[in-house]
């Protein structure tokens, strides 16, 4: 009986149209966040395994850290409260989550840089200690003297001034 009422039918069509319009606008609004999708969809552990294998330079770390700082700043600029037709959309939790992911990326880059730099410094320290010990041991034979001189010459040519 109610479905046959003309006013109810018009109201229903109007409501359906409003819901469809709001759904389209909401779908368009979600594209605002698509620019940041890589931040939370990339598998961080796998990424950093590949990154480490590439033996990145410090400038690569700096560039990547800066990239995530800029992404975080860009996220900060996005309005999180939106009115779409009759819907009030609050994306503050999403915004905070993306910023948290950006901070996590930055921290992981820092941690990996620290780990790789510490390893290289440790290797250099071991290299210097081992060779200093070998060179400071007085040779007892002519062969040992030849080996020490060869090592000294090799080190002097290997290590740039």
Secondary structure, 3 states (H helix, E strand, C coil): CCCCCHHHHHHHHHHHHHHHHHHHHHHHHHHHHHCCHHHHHCCHHHHHHHHHHCCCCHHHHHHHHHHHHHHHHHHHHCCCEEEECCEEEECHHHHHHHHHHHHHHHHHHHHHHHHHHHHHHHHHHHHHHHHHHHHHCCCCCHHHHHHHHHHHHHHHHHCCC
